[in-house]
Amino acid sequence: MKTNKIRIGIVGMGSSGMILAVHLKLAGCEVAICDSDKEKMNLIRNEGIFLEGMIESHSYFDYVSFSVQELLELDIDILISCVKTYHVPKLLESLENLNDNTYILSAQDGIDICQKYIKVCKESQIMRMVVNYAGNIISTNKVKVTYYNSISYLGSINDKCHDKAEWLAESINRSGHKCEAIGSFQLIDEVWKKSVLIASIGPICGVSKLNLQEAMASDDTVEIIEQTLIESMEVAKAEGVKFEDNYIKLCLRKLKEAGDHLPSLGIDIGSGKETEIDFFNGKIVRYGKKHYIQTPLNITFTNVVNAMHYKKMNGTSPYKQNRN
Amino acid sequence: MNTNKYKIGVIGLGPVGLMLAHYFRKAGCEVVLCGRSKNQTDLIKSEGVHLAGIRDERSQFEVVCSTVKEMMRTNVDIIICSVKAYQIESILHDINLYNKNYRLMIVAAQNGIGIADKYSFLFDLSRIFRFVINFAGNMNAPNVVNTTFIIPPNYIASVDDTRSDVAAWLAEALSSVELDTSVVDSFEITKEVWHKTILNASLSPLCAISKLTMREAMTIPDTNEIIERMIMEAVEVAKAEDIQFEKNFIKICLRYLKKAGNHFPSLAVDLMNEKQTEIEFINGQIVGYGRKHYIRTPLNLTFTNMIRAITDKNLGRNTASL
């Protein structure tokens, strides 16, 4: 395959989308990017995207659009979805007439995300990526990369388009970030592993407003981070997910080394925005019920975060509404 | 009753202290107040105490001290100690320093498990009384308390049952001014302490962390589920401690909490004001007793640790925030 023949479209210019866009550009791919935030996209059109922190890089983009329709008119071969999990349904609305030759890569974190794509696209068109880099947006078109040195994984969800996955992984590798194409079942394991890790810190940081470093510096929060990991792993194991030896200790070490990163789930909770918690802790609670495994910490965080969001959206409790 | 049999001193002029002072005064008792804020004690001296809210009443106090030393000179017979639970040790130390009356009696009016044990380090058990309060209020001004609820009765006991006569005198005084208070024995009071603590534990840290009022937390199904689980966990631990609750206890607790007002519990107010909280005496105790009996208390542990971690950060004790 030749790079210049395949055109990649990336939807969603959050920190993950921007980092990926720069990497694929560095790999020599033809990259078109898309976000509904016009101001942001105009700035990127003029100045490009800057990465700093653990890697320093800068790329300009020739194809910049504000809508998915506009993006798809560019004859996209692989569409990479980097939107927030709760925006996936909206994205899928615009993919209903998707051409059979276009492949979709879902780069969201969270359990069972692909189920949403399957409703609109063919399974053989869908790929999934477990992103193991992270960054925080420091200004509209600048991302501070805070976590970079682990391997990201991607694959076809039913192993039918493995060649496409291999090609993409190779391209990302070429740009300096380690990425491996793996089989669909191993991919599910990686999805769970990442989700279990995020579930253990996202809501704790979001609700307590401690950043990761602060949370890892307090014995009190470390204790519940570990408890949440244990609980979630129990559920994952019941689902047949395999973990390497000493996985909990490895996670805790990884989190200690993660520096001043703020998990995006935590940022959304802290800012009162809609959160992805239902795809992390919420899913763990659901699968726990399926296997009759108690998940008291996960249920606590899921419910507290959802109740806080409910209050933010409705301004008050159901009780008061009934009264008025 | 002889209302002048004992002279009462109230230390700690938060909502509970001021309400108790007011009702003892109203009952005709001699009451000396002691608070550490000069601004507050001056205001009470000149304007008295005002209870607003459900009941609207006022009372005047002649003696309002701003140090323990000053209060100890007034020769009180019974001290009602209504400071925050984490201030007990330092207050008792001061009382002990200036006390010349070996018959001085003290009433523990805090919420929480294991409170009376703190008093027993400095006071003989026969001098200690445990008070379980079933009313509450918020401060509107340093001398104005907004009464948020009164759900009778309150309970009082002599912690080793030797001075139930004094407990009865205190109960009678409060009951005479429509603040119904029952005298119970020392075992019964332990049950009431656990009961009240379980109610506090199930709502206070949840409201503090989610910033939901008590009523909101009770009416949103997501939080309501957690509240019930918190109670279940705590009841398990209480049972291991041989506390015998009545039938349908969990349902009774939930029904009680349904009546909670659309305001924040004091632990939540403390956390929001970035102050120390009483979490160690509420959920922290449930976790501690759970460990003693090898009973898991994951929800209570989560909330205890979250509140601690947030407080540590607020008070500049998290090394990574420096």
Boltz contact constraints between the chains, C-beta under 6 A:
constraints:
  - contact:
      token1: [A, 207]
      token2: [B, 209]
      max_distance: 6.0
  - contact:
      token1: [A, 208]
      token2: [B, 306]
      max_distance: 6.0
  - contact:
      token1: [A, 208]
      token2: [B, 309]
      max_distance: 6.0
  - contact:
      token1: [A, 208]
      token2: [B, 310]
      max_distance: 6.0
  - contact:
      token1: [A, 210]
      token2: [B, 313]
      max_distance: 6.0
  - contact:
      token1: [A, 213]
      token2: [B, 320]
      max_distance: 6.0
  - contact:
      token1: [A, 214]
      token2: [B, 318]
      max_distance: 6.0
  - contact:
      token1: [A, 214]
      token2: [B, 320]
      max_distance: 6.0
  - contact:
      token1: [A, 214]
      token2: [B, 321]
      max_distance: 6.0
  - contact:
      token1: [A, 217]
      token2: [B, 318]
      max_distance: 6.0
  - contact:
      token1: [A, 217]
      token2: [B, 319]
      max_distance: 6.0
  - contact:
      token1: [A, 217]
      token2: [B, 320]
      max_distance: 6.0
  - contact:
      token1: [A, 218]
      token2: [B, 309]
      max_distance: 6.0
  - contact:
      token1: [A, 218]
      token2: [B, 318]
      max_distance: 6.0
  - contact:
      token1: [A, 220]
      token2: [B, 305]
      max_distance: 6.0
  - contact:
      token1: [A, 220]
      token2: [B, 308]
      max_distance: 6.0
  - contact:
      token1: [A, 220]
      token2: [B, 309]
      max_distance: 6.0
  - contact:
      token1: [A, 221]
      token2: [B, 309]
      max_distance: 6.0
  - contact:
      token1: [A, 223]
      token2: [B, 305]
      max_distance: 6.0
  - contact:
      token1: [A, 224]
      token2: [B, 302]
      max_distance: 6.0
  - contact:
      token1: [A, 224]
      token2: [B, 305]
      max_distance: 6.0
  - contact:
      token1: [A, 296]
      token2: [B, 298]
      max_distance: 6.0
  - contact:
      token1: [A, 296]
      token2: [B, 299]
      max_distance: 6.0
  - contact:
      token1: [A, 297]
      token2: [B, 298]
      max_distance: 6.0
  - contact:
      token1: [A, 297]
      token2: [B, 302]
      max_distance: 6.0
  - contact:
      token1: [A, 300]
      token2: [B, 226]
      max_distance: 6.0
  - contact:
      token1: [A, 300]
      token2: [B, 299]
      max_distance: 6.0
  - contact:
      token1: [A, 300]
      token2: [B, 302]
      max_distance: 6.0
  - contact:
      token1: [A, 303]
      token2: [B, 222]
      max_distance: 6.0
  - contact:
      token1: [A, 303]
      token2: [B, 225]
      max_distance: 6.0
  - contact:
      token1: [A, 303]
      token2: [B, 226]
      max_distance: 6.0
  - contact:
      token1: [A, 304]
      token2: [B, 210]
      max_distance: 6.0
  - contact:
      token1: [A, 306]
      token2: [B, 222]
      max_distance: 6.0
  - contact:
      token1: [A, 307]
      token2: [B, 210]
      max_distance: 6.0
  - contact:
      token1: [A, 307]
      token2: [B, 220]
      max_distance: 6.0
  - contact:
      token1: [A, 307]
      token2: [B, 222]
      max_distance: 6.0
  - contact:
      token1: [A, 307]
      token2: [B, 223]
      max_distance: 6.0
  - contact:
      token1: [A, 308]
      token2: [B, 210]
      max_distance: 6.0
  - contact:
      token1: [A, 310]
      token2: [B, 220]
      max_distance: 6.0
  - contact:
      token1: [A, 311]
      token2: [B, 212]
      max_distance: 6.0
  - contact:
      token1: [A, 317]
      token2: [B, 216]
      max_distance: 6.0
  - contact:
      token1: [A, 317]
      token2: [B, 219]
      max_distance: 6.0
  - contact:
      token1: [A, 317]
      token2: [B, 220]
      max_distance: 6.0
  - contact:
      token1: [A, 318]
      token2: [B, 219]
      max_distance: 6.0
  - contact:
      token1: [A, 319]
      token2: [B, 215]
      max_distance: 6.0
  - contact:
      token1: [A, 319]
      token2: [B, 219]
      max_distance: 6.0
